[in-house]
Amino acid sequence: MDWAIRTEGLTRHFGVVRAVDGLSLQVPKGAVFGFLGPNGSGKTTTLRLLLGLLEPTRGSAEVLGYDVRTQAGEIRARVGALLEHDGLYERLTAEDNLEFYGRIYRLSPRQRGERIERLLTHLGLWDRRREPVGAWSRGMKQKLAIARALLHAPSLVFLDEPTAGLDPVASSALREDIAGMAQREGATVFLTTHNLSEAEKLCDLVGVIRAGRLLAVGDPNTLRAQASRPALIIGGRGLGGALAALRALPQVADATGHDGELVVHLADGAEAAPVVAFLVGAGAEVDQVRRETASLEDVFMALIQEAEA
């Protein structure tokens, strides 16, 4: 498999603080990768290491096949990045902002015109291209900043908390734009966030980091499946009377009652049918049974709590 990013034992110390601690990670080309962690967990430091803006204390990393220690200039020429600042000049129009950056990237006049029209059209900003961006909403500025990061058609884009500070409507719209742009541009996206709903909807793969250490990597479905036993949500009447006996069944790891429903966590390998049959035999009237898996938030919290234990 071709890798956009490969790290081995990547570490960065700031005095006695290990901001990134032995990070070993592989991100395949074409993936949308979500790097999840609470504030101060090492996400932004990792980005800066991968961009060659910080020197590793030890370990190694390659981005698009280039070494972050010795070929940082080659990396930055080939990737796009949106970090904590949007990099926009607010007195300039949207079109002039992108024209300026297109010249920095040494795109030809034809390339600049085509890329600017393509990106602004797909992001719904083409009709506003001649407006100074200082009067725009934060969400519109973020869209333009993403267009800036994609202007030179990079094969890898780093986005650091791209929806931070946006309202829910603007965040949802920007997520859709990022997903669409990643697909159309064919770029690998490395996205840092602590918004778990965002990562669940957007990312093919996620990694969870805490205190500089990588706790888990995988696709969201696999992580959810590994994080907890499957749960049955059972609704009906007369369920509470069977709760104590239900907990004694070998198929049941745990069972609780809440708002007229039973939440039953099955033991490993157990099936739902014997549990439902037991309840019916005990005189309960079962109206509905649904199977529920852990959310990415459940996975995240379980990993963090385990790391803190």
N, C-alpha and C positions, 0 to 999 in steps of 0.2 A: 504494500500500500504506500502511496505517496503521502508524505507528511508536510503540512504547512509549517508546523511548529514541533520541535523536539527539544526537551530539556532533560538533563540528567543531574540530579543532586544540586539543582540551582539554588544558591544561598546568597542572601545579602544581609549583612549586619550593619546596624547603626549604633555604634558603641556596644552596649550590652544587649540591645534589642535585636532579636532575629526577626526582621520584617518578612523575609522569605526563608524557609528552612527546609532544605533538601528536596526541592520540588522536582519531581520526575513526571513528565507529562508528554503526551503525543496528541496532536490535533490533526486529523486528516484533511486533505485539501477538499474544498467544497462544502465543508460543514459549517453550521452555525453553532458555535461553542459558547456556552454560558459559564462564566466563572463566578461562582456564588460565594458570598461570605458577608459577615457583618462588617460594619465600619471598622477600619483599623486592622483587618485580617490579612492584608498583604496584597490585595487585588491590584491597586494602582502601582505599587512598587514592582510587581511582576510585569505589568505593562511596560514600565520604564526600563526594566532589564531587557525585555524582548526587543525594545526599540533601540537598544544601545545607548540610552540616555544615562544609565547607571552602570557601573562596573560591578560584576558579581564578586562577592567575597570568595566564593569557590563554586565549583560545579561548572556545567557547560549548557549552552543553548544554541540551537540553530533555528533561524527563521527563513523560510523559502530556500533552505540549503546554505545560508550564509551564517558565519559565526558571529555572535553578538559582540565578542571581544575585539575581533580584528577586522570585521567587515560591516560595522554599524552603518557607515555611509551608504553601502549597497542596499542594506535593508530598508533604510528610511526613504531611499529613492524609489522603492518598489512597493511600499505599503501605503495605505491611507490611515489616518489616525484622527480621532476626535477625543481629546482628553478633557480636562476640567474646564478649559476655555474654548469657546467656539471658534476663535480665530477670525471673526468677521469685523469688517470696518463699517461702523454703523452709519457713517455719513455717505457711504457709497450705496448705490443700488445693488440689488441682488445680482444682476447681470454683470455689473462692474466688479463686484467682489470676485466672481468666478473668472472673469476675464483676467484680473490681476493674478490670481493663482495659476491660471492656465499658462500665463507667460512665465511664471516662476518654474513651472514644470516643463517649459520649452515645447509646449504643444504648438503646432502650426496654426495659423488663423483659421483654416478649415476645420482642423480638429477641435479647436476651442469652440467654434460656433456650433458644431454638431453635438459635442458633449454637453454644452450648456443647455441647448434646447432639449436634448434627450432627458437629462436629469431633472431640469425644472418642470418639464411636462409630466414626467412620471410622478413627481412629488407634488403636483397640483399647484406649482408656483409660477408657471410660465406667464400667466396673465398679470402677475404682480412683479415681473422682473425689473421694471424700470422705477420701482419705488425704493426710496432709502430704507434700509433694513432697521434703522434705529426705532422706527415707529411700529415695527412688527411685534406680534406676540412672541412669547418665549418658544412656543411650539413651532411656529413658522421659522424662527431663527435656527432651531435645532434641525429642522428639515434642510435648511440651506447649508448648515454646517456639515451635515452628512453628504450633501451634494459636493461640497468642497473636498471632503475626504475621498470621494469616489471619482473626482474629476479626471484624474490621469489614468483611469481604468486599472487600479491596482488589483492584484490577485489576492490580497489579504488586507482586511480592514480591522483596525482596533477601535472599539467604541467603549468609552469609560462612562458608565452610568448615563446612557443617552436620554433616558426619560426622567432623570432626577429633577424634581421641582415642577413637573408638569401636572396639570389636572388630569383626572381619569380619562376624560374624552380625548384630550390631546395625546396622552400616553398610548391609548389604544390605537389611535390613528397612526402614530409614529411607529409602533410595533408592526402594523400592517405594511407601512412603507419600507421598513427595514427588511422584512421577509420578502416582499416583492422585489426590492432592489437586489438583494442577495441572489435571488433566483435568476433575475434578468441579467445581472452583471457576471454571474458565475464566480463570485468572489467568496473566499473563506471569510467568515466573520468571527472575531474573538470579542465577546461582549462581557463586560463586567457589570454586575448588578447585585443588589440585595432584594430586588423585587422578584419574589419567587413565582408569582403568577405570570409575570412577564417571561421568565425563563421557561416555564412549563409550556407556554403557548408558542414560543419562538424558536427554541433551541433543539437541535438534533442530539447534542451531547451536552452534559453539564459536569462541572467539577466543583466540589465543595471545599473551601479553604477556611481554616481558622487559625489564628495566631501564627500565620506563615506556613502552616503544614497542610498538605493536601489530604483530605479525609476520605474522599471517594470520587470516582469518575465513572460515567456511564450514560446511557440514554435514559431519559426520565422514566420510561415504563419499567426498565430493568431495575432501576434504583427503588422505585415504588414497590415493586414486587419483593425485593430483598429486605425492605425496611420493616415490614410488619406482616403478621399473619392475616389472611383474608378475613373480612368481617361480614356477617349477615345482619341486615337490618330487617327485623320482623315486626309487622304491624298486625293488630287485631284486638280481640277482647279476651279477657281472662288469662292474660299472659303472666301477670305478676305472681300468681299463685304457684307457678311451676318453676320460678326462677332458681330457688335453692336446689331443687332436684336437677335442674338443667346444668348447673355448675359442676355437678358430680359426674356427668357423662364423660367418658374417655375422649369423645370427639370434640369436647369443648375446653378451650384453654381459659376462657374468661367470659362472663356474661353480666351485663348491667341493664337496668331498666331506666328509661327516660322518656317523658312525655308520651306515655302510652305505647312505646315501642321497646323492643329488646335489641340490644347491640351484642351480638355473639361473635367472639373471636374463636375461630376454629383451630384445633390442634393441627400440627403439620400433617398433611396428607388426608385430612378428614373431609368428608363430603357433607353437603347441606341436608340431603334428603333424610337421613336418620334423625337429625335434630328437629326438623319440621314434623316428622312422624311422631316423635316423642311428645311434642307440644300438643298435637292433635289428640293423641292417646290420653293425655292428661286433662283433656276437656277444654283446651283453649280453642278459640275460633281464629284461625290465621287468615287474614285478608290479603296480605302482600309479603313477599320476601324479595329483597334485593341484595346483591353482593356489592360490597364497596371496598375499594383499594385505598391505600394511603395516598395522600396528596404529596406533591413535591415539598410543600411546607412541612408535612409530617416527617418526611425523610430528613430534611434539613435540620429540624429541631432534634430529632433522634440522634443524628450524627454529632451535633454540637453538644448535646447533653452527655453523650458517651465520651466525647473528648474531654469534657470538664470533670467527669467522674474520677 
